[in-house]
Amino acid sequence: MDTQMWIILVVALVAIIIGLGGFIYFQRHRSQQLQKRFGSEYDRTLGEHRSQSEAEKELKSREERVKKLHIVPLSSVDAARFNEEWRSVQNRFVDNPKVAVEDADRTVRELMEKRGYPMGDFEQRAADISVDHASVVDNYRHAHEIALRNQRGAANTEDLRQAVVYYRAIFNELLEISEPQQRIPEPEQRKGRVRYGV
C-alpha cells in the first residue's frame, strides 16, 4: 500500500471512531435525560422490557403520545369544585374508609379527565401521567393497587388511609390552575417617560 492509501485508511478509521463516539455520547445523554425526566418510572419500565433500548423506546413513545393530547390546566372554578370534592372525600374517611377510597379514585379519574387525559385502562392512564408527573406516578400505582384490594375486601384501615394519602399526592399534582389573563396596562406618556397605570 502506498502512503496515500494509508492516509485515506487512517482518516476513514478516525471518522468511524468519531462517529461511534458521537453515537455513544448521544445515546448516553438521551438515557440520562429520560432517567431524569421519568425518575423511578424509568427503572420500572426498564424492568418490564428485555433491553434498555426497548424501555427507552417505550418512554419516548409515551412522550409522543402525550404531546398529541390536549392537556389543559383547570379554571379556578373547576379547581375550587375539585378541592371541595376532595374535602368531602377526606371527611367521609372517618365514617367509611372503604367508600372514601372509592371516592378518591373516582375524584382523581374525574380530575384527569377534566384536564384532558384519556380514560383508557389504568396502565395507559399511569403511563400518560408519568410523562409530566413522574414524581407521583408511583403513588398513583400504589393507591390503585390498594383500591383493587379494597374491592376484594382485602385492605385494612391502615391500607385505606395510605391509599388516600397516595391519591392526595396525585390529586395535588394534577390540580394545576390556569391563571386568568391579566390586563396589561396601557403606557402613559408623562414628561418624556413611559409610566404604566395601575
Steps between C-alpha positions, in 0.01 A plus 500: 500500500623843423499798736187657352302180561621487862393860553153427358472191719606689814261790424215255445582318824511830694166603348346167605636535854373859528160396362479207741605722791235755403235228479596361842499850650157572349358171631643557849372859506154389386494229769599751767229742385237226511618387845481858624154557354339170601683425826390169652267443204813465284623213720156340509471512120854365465399204717204425274697487175772273367744781430575859583431607142151342509423668833619838372301454180190442715567818701559705184173368353320612819643847454381508139154376598458762774621778267198423281255523791332826589596523869370822652523665842184540704300817526489642851131404519577136415794498742275626781242233417764225504649630826154488657450146371834398649404646839185288486709190422719564803200564725336173386814308594421529872160332466562272202862452387406247230261740329748788543764306303250427223408868495867606498562277197194640323596860582853455364364340181253787456779752554717323242213498253428870559867577433478309169654161576328214316322258729629172358606216725698570816841416353447743213393774743806440716727501193349829381539661842860381528605735219423825685454375857764229546556596864152380600424218257625246758247643746227452241603139441511424874163666560344306215640171630350569844168600339492163322568322830224710655256373235592143598460584869871437562610848611514601864440851635869592494522389135198716422649797681820458300299480177338836577845648568623366164193629319547838667854525357383439142196724556721789617734452205215502248321797656670745268308823460505731202549857605257744342662728244592821674439821315826665410465871576539749219815711528448865584735763367595739782785742476679297237491180710285195455288422804264210548167570663382278778 
